[in-house]
Amino acid sequence: MNCYNYYLATLLLLLLVLSSWTVSSQSPEINDEIVGTNCNIQLPARPTANAHTLEGLFILMRHGIRAPWTTYPLDPFANETNRFPNGGSQLTDAGINQAYNMGKYYKILYNKFIRANQKQSYLRASAAQRCIDTLAIVTKTLWPPNAYNEKSWQPMLFSLPKRIDSVLYEEPDCQPAEDAEHENLETKVVKDYEADPKIQKLYQLVANKTGLKPDMYSMTKAFDCFRCEKLNGLPSPKWVTPDLYDQMGDVLSHRLNFFYQSTKAQRLRAGPILEDFIEHMNKITNAKPGDKPKRLLIYTSHDFKIAALLAAIGDPQPKYPPFAAALIFELHKVDGKHIVRSQYVDQNTHWPYSAIKIPLSKCKKLAGESSTECSLDNFVQSVSNLEPVDWPVECKLNCTYNAFQVAEDNLGNT
């Protein structure tokens, strides 16, 4: 993409207002899928126990349940367009309800903080429509419009064009990042995994049934169709048994973790959002009287971005991020010191939703095994090698006019 398009991108900066979704006030169960299956203890939905020490809240969440983004040659339902009336990749009714429930979940955990900082919030979405819609619904749940008060406050949503959004879009223009991901899929660890006879048998079975190639990418492509069918209450082909479904999901989980096993891939894919969050944390800790730093950030993005960030902080998960998964960072001030805590909402297919505690393993390693908290200084140091100094340059975009910086500088400054 030439630099002209980057100049144009500055002019195309999207200022997105809340959409007028009609969301049910119920909390219906979404078709169950067992998610977050690991040995971590689930944290129930209840107000955070340390609300009085909370100074900043940073949420990166995936969009809600959507329609499949693709199909496959032998798909028996390929011509049934009424199965997903909103179109491919778009939020479905199940996704709308899920986004509403995530907003409700945030209110249960952080209601006092959210109410106190509604005008110090910063809401940003990947420019994919499903991310914009999800954030609009969450926002409307957090701050319901007041029909009787024309001056009731409503937030704005911000976004950047996909191809230059290094913070939230899953595949912005960055050839070195793509090269790093490809290299990670060519490592001995991956080759040994794929050489397993059980995996080869699985690849071949799915290839024969779908008409796709017998490889990892095709496996995850087919799984996306079956997962979206299941979560939207629609039938899949009879050959997709529960056991086979789980095996295909496990391949996706491995692929995501393989993708981001190198420092280079973490730096170019997760580095920008780490840099963004840390910048906002520092503004909070360095605020002077009268300053009004953003204390509540809610970003909507994609599964690849969440997987990259989990890997970057040293806590890759054994299962792929489910729809509406949320990685939450809390900035606390305890006894005069700033500390960072984290949790991951990985169970959100049936109410009440729940999360697991994220140990921030790189930070903990730096602080020592005896440490029970992650100081802000240690958190910053633990990821300092992942913060891109100049992302457009590292991605070899060769633009003399920095449309990235101009667009970023305008985000949130309203």
Secondary structure, DSSP 8 states (H G I E B T S, - for coil): --HHHHHHHHHT-EEE--------SS-----------SSS-EE-S---TTGGGEEEEEEEEE---B--S---TT-TTTT-GGGSTT-TT-B-HHHHHHHHHHHHHHHHHHHHHHHHTGGGEEEEE-SSHHHHHHHHHHHHHHS---TT-TT-----EEE--GGG-TTT-SS-S-HHHHHHHHHHTTSHHHHHHHHSHHHHHHHHHHHHHHSS-SSHHHHHHHHHHHHHHHHTT----TT--HHHHHHHHHHHHHHHHHHT-SHHHHHHHTHHHHHHHHHHHHHHHT--TT-----EEEEEE-HHHHHHHHHHTT---SS---TT-EEEEEEEEETTEEEEEEEEEEE-SSSS-EEEEE--HHHHHHH-TT--SEEHHHHHHHTGGGS-S-HHHHTT---SS-HHHHHHHHTT--
